[in-house]
Amino acid sequence: MESATMSRRGGRRRLAVAIVAISMGLLGAGASPAQADDASVLAAVESHDAAFTVVGRQVAVASQTLARTHRGGPLLGALARTRALIIATRKAVLGQQASTPTGAAARSASIRTLSYFENSIISLYRGTRAAITGHRVTALALSRRAEAQAKLAQAAGDQAVTLFRQAGLSPHTTSP
């Protein structure tokens, strides 16, 4: 009986750690004047950074609440708000046109980052619902999937930062 309790706690902790790690800043930038259209792409990428910071903190607090009290509603709400921000940011980026080939590549990498990040949040949302309803194995599998998608998002984000710098812009990243 004790080992079953320990594995449930360990599963909840892993889910909580994955949620916090993914939500605490896969995006970040700060534009300096360069080519106007490339700068507008970067501005679109960073347009919701403050909101991402706020919702990231909400996700962190809600994941601790889930681990302590088994109440998942606040976490599900915070994950839904995170996804809404991702969608809004992606729409803003899609509405911009880069002026250089490097800027276009940076825009493409930014869109990939947002897509991977959204997929990660979706997996976390589904994993949280599975954990709440007692489906521990499913929750763990979805947590692992979310971590893999977060790694892809981080790699694409790193590539986007490099490409924005090559385009003559000065993004500054926030470390997760």
N, C-alpha and C positions, 0 to 999 in steps of 0.2 A: 504494500500500500504506500509506503514512504517513497519508493522509487517512482511510482506513477505521479505522485505529487511533485517530486523534483523535476521530472521530465516536462510536466505542464508548466511549471515555473520557468524552466530553462527555455521552453518554446516561446513563452510570453516575453521573456527578456530578449531573446533573439529577434522577435518581431518588433519589439520596442526599439532596439538598437538599430535595426534596419530602417525603421520609419524615421528616426531622428537623423541618421546618417544621410539619407536620401533627401530629406526635406530641408536641410540646413545649408543650402546655397550651392546649387549646381550652376547658377547663372551669376554673372557679375560683369560690370564694365563701367567705364567712364570716358566719355568722348572728348577729344581735343580737336580743334578745327583741322581738317585736312580736305579731302575732296568731298564736296557737299552731299552727293548721293550716298557714298559709302558711309559718311558720318550719320546720315539719316537712318541707315540700316542699323548701325550700332546704337543709335538713340532708341530705335524701336526695340532692340534686344534688351536694353537696360530700362525700358519704360516702366516696368512694374517691380523693380528691385526692392523698393521700400516695402511694398505689399508682400513680396516674397519673404522678406525678413520677418514681418509681423506674423504671417501665417506659419512660417517655420517654427517660430517660438510657440505658437498655439499647438502645432503638431507635437512638439517636444513635451509640452505640459500634458496634453491629452494622452500621449502614449504612456507617460508615467501614471496617469490616472487609471488607464486600462490595466497596467501591470499591478497596481495596488488594489483597485476596487472592482475590476472586471466590467466597468462601464465603458462601452465603446462608442456611444453616441457622440461625445465631443470629438473623438478622434475621426470618426467618419465624416463629421461636418468639416473639420479642418482639412481633411484630405480632399473633400469635394471643393472647398474654396481654393485649394492649391491647384486642382485641375482646372478650375475656371480661370485662374490667373495664367496658367500655361496656355490655354486656348486663346485668351485675349492677347497675350504676348505674341503667339504665333500669327494671329491675324494682323497684328501691327507690323511684324516682320514681312509677312507676305505682301503687305500693301506698299512696301518700299522696293525701289529698284536700284541696284548697285551700278556705279559708273565705271568700274574697272573689272577686269577678269578676276583679280584677287579679291575684290569686294564681293563679287558674285559667289566665289567659292566660300568666303566667310559667311555670307547670307545662307548658303546651302548648308554649311556645317551648323549654323545656329538653328536652322529649322530641324535638322536631324537631332540636335541636342534636345530641343523642345519635344520632339516626338518620342524619343527614348525616355525622357523624363516623365512625360504623360503616361506612357506604358508602365513605367515603374510605379507611379502613383495609383494607377488602376489596379495593378497586382497587389499593392499594399492595401487598397480599399477592400478588395475581394478577400485577401488574407485575413484582414481584421474581422470582416463579417464571418468568415469561417471559424476564427478563434472564438468569437463571441458565442457562436452557436454550437461550439464543442467539437468542431471538426479539426482537430489538432494537426493531423497529417497533411491535410489540404492547406491549412494555414502555413505550415512550415515550408511546403513546396512553393506556395505563392510568395513567401518571404524570400526564398532563395532566387526565384525568378525576378523579383523586384530588385534584389541586389545586383544580379547580372545586368539588368537593364540600366541600373544606375551607373554601373561601370562603363557601359557603352555611352551613356549620356555624358559622363565625365570626359571620356576620350574625345568625343565629338566637340565638347565645349573647349577642351584644351586646343584642339585643332582650329576652332573658330577664333580663339584669342590670338593664336599664332598668325592666322591669316589676316585678322584685323590689323595687327601690328605691321605685317608686310604691306598692307594697303596704306600705311602712313598714319594710322590712328593709334591712340594710346589707351586701350582698355586696361582697366585694373581689375584683377580677379579677387574674389573672396574665397578664402579656403573653407572647405566644408567642415 
